[in-house]
């Protein structure tokens, strides 16, 4: 029952995340006006706004008013956010830590899709995220104030050094400022130990995807690939499995 409620809660929040993903990049309010069809601008009725169910059973993937197709992304984001709700309860139990973890991953979901669509990571997410992460470190046992402060500084500083070095070598920008602030937010929420792990996992997955795209589609190496989604994936792994991964690496390095 707890997992079912967690999924239901997560899917409802996922519906709101869809609004954020659509409206934040174009500067619209995420509160007003109420949800509406992006094609005909007709307000969506409450019965048609039930997460997952309305899309699959009631609307069959089309607007009730104009019959324009609705992106499959909407129910997928709702379902995935529901799974996140279940995952944080499984990992942290019914606790404040679970709620904080859920909010953190929800922010990463919004960042991921906005970066995919627009190649930007909005400051309205990352900058408040840094502040919230630091404030939470004052009242939560983990990661602690010192680790959160060091994590935010390390997250920003490492990518700033990488971006600066790339610019010196290539005389062009290779990384946006949004990535720097995003990794700072990760450090503020998860502590400094999560920063190198997030960067390692994000770089590995990003490299695999980038090389695969070049091999499959013949893309030039200069074609920009957003790094934010890979940092978000790495941060999510660090949140759920960071301690286990770090312990495994230390044992591996020690030859145990």
N, C-alpha and C positions, 0 to 999 in steps of 0.2 A: 504493500500500500504506500509506503514511504517513497519507494522508487517511482511508482505510478504518479504520485503527486509531484515529485521532482520533475518528471518528464512533462507533465501538464504545465507546471509553472514555467519550465524552460521554453516550451513551445510558444507560450503566450508572450514571453519576453522576446523570443525570436521574431514574432510578428512585428514588435516594436523596432527590433534591430533592422528589419527590412526598410522601415520608414527612415531610419537614420542613414542607412546605406544610400538610399535614393536622394534624400533631401540635403544632407550636410554638404556634399560637394557643390551643390548649386545654390547654397546660401539660403535655403528655405527653412522655416521654423519646423521643428520636429513635433510640435504640439498642435498648432493650428495651420491650416484648416484640417479637419478630420481626413482619414484615409480616403483616397479617390482614385479612380482609374487614370493611369498616366496618359491614356489615349484620348478619351472623351471627357475627362475631368469630372465625371459623375461620382458623387459621394458613394462610398461602398456601404451597403446596409449591414447592420450588425450580424445578421444571419449569414452574410457572405464573408464575414471576417473571422470566422472560427479557424484557428490554426490547423493546417493540413487538411482537415475535413472539408472545409468549404471548397478548396481548390480541387480536390480529387473527386468528391461526391456530388456537390451542389453545382459548381460552376464548370466542371470538366475542363479546367484550364482556360476558360474564356470569360471575358467581362459580360455580365448579365445585360448591360445596356447596349453596348456597341459590338459585342461578340469578338472584340480584338483578343488575340492570344495573350495570356498572362505568362510571364517567364516562369519556368520550372524552378528557378532559383528561390522563389518565395517559399514554397513548402519545404524545399531542401534546407534552407536556413532555419526554418521553424523546427524541423525534425532534428537537425544537428544540434541546435541550442537545447532542445529537449534532452538529447543524449548527454550533453555537457552537464545539465542539471542532475542527471542520474550519476554521472561520473564523479562529480564533486561530493555528492552524498556518500557514494561508495568509498571514496578516498579519505574524506575528512569527517564523515558522519554528519548528523544534523547539528551544525555548529556555526559560530560566527566565521570561522576559518573557511567553511564551505561556501558561505555567502560571499566572502571576499574573493575567493577563487573563482566563483561563478561570474562576478562582476568583471574581474580581470580578463577572463577568457571571452566574455561577451564583447568587451572593448576590442580585443584582438580580432574577433570575427568581423566587426565593423571595419576595422583598419584593413583587413585582408581584402575584402571585396571592393572597398573604395580604391585601394592601391591598384588592384587588378584593372578596375574600370578607368581610373583617371590618372594613375601614376603619381598620386599624392598621398601623404599621410597627414590628415588635418591636425593642426595645433590644438583645435578645440577638444580633441581626444587625448593626445599625448601629454600636453602641458598640465591640464588638470589631473591627468593620471599620475604624473610624477608627484604632484603635491599630495594627492590622496594616498598614494603609496607611502610617502614619508610620514604623513599624519597617522596612518594606521600602524606604522612601526612603533609609535609611541605607546600604543595600548595593547598590541599583540606580542606574544612571546617570540614569534618568528616573523621576519628574519632578525628583528632587533634594530634599534636606531642606527648604531654604527654601521652595521652591514647594509642597511637600506641607503644611508648617505653615501657610503663607499660604492655601492652598486650603481646608484644614479650617476655619480661622477665617473666611474669606470666605464659604464655603458656609453655615455656621451663621449668621453675622452678617447676610447679605443677607436671608435668609428670616425671621430674627428681626425685622428692621426692617419687612419687609412685613407680618408677622403683627401686630406691635404697632400699626402704622399703621392696619391694617384694624380692629383692636379699638377704637381711639380713635374712628374714624369711625362704625362700625356698632354698637359696644357689644356685640359678640359675637365669638366666635372664628371665624376663617375658615380657619385652617390649623393642623394638629396638630403637636405637637413632633417627631413621627417624621419629618416631611418635612425639618425643619431638620437633624436628625442624619444623615439619608440624604444630603443635599447636602454635609454636612461630610465624610462618608465618601468621596463622589465626589472632593472636593477633595484628600483625603489620598492617594487612589490615583493620581489623574490630574494633580494640580497645579492651581494657581490659574487658569490660562488656560482650563481645562475647565469651571470653575464658571459663568461667564456664558454660555458656549456651551450647556451642559446646561440651564441655566435658560431660555434663549431657546427652544431646541428643545422642551423640555418644556411651556413655556407655549403655544407655537404649536400643538402637537399637542393639548394639553388643551383649548384654546379651540375648535379645529375640532370635536373630539368633543363638547364640551359644547353648542355651538351646534347641531350636527347632531341631538343628542338632543332639544333643545328644539323644533326644527323638525319632527322626525319623530314625536315622542311627546307634544309639548305639555308637557314637563317645566318646572316652575317653576325660575327661576334660583337659588332657594335650596336646591334639592335637592343634597346633597353629592355631589361626584364626587371619587374618590380621586386625589390628585396624584402619589403615589408611582410608579405605573406609567409616567406620562409623564416624570417625572424619570429613571426607569430607562431608558426609551427614548432620551432625550436623552443620558444618560451613555454608553450603548452606542454611539451615533453618534459622540460625542466620542472614545471609545476608538479606534474604527477609522478615523475620517475627520477627527478634530479638526484636525490640522495642515493638511490640504488645505482644509478649510472656512475656517479662520482666514486662510490665505494668500489664498484667493479673495476673502474679504471685504476684506482690506487692499488688494488690487489694485483691487477694485471701488470702494472709498472713495477711492483715489488717482486713479481715472479711467484706470487702465492697461488 
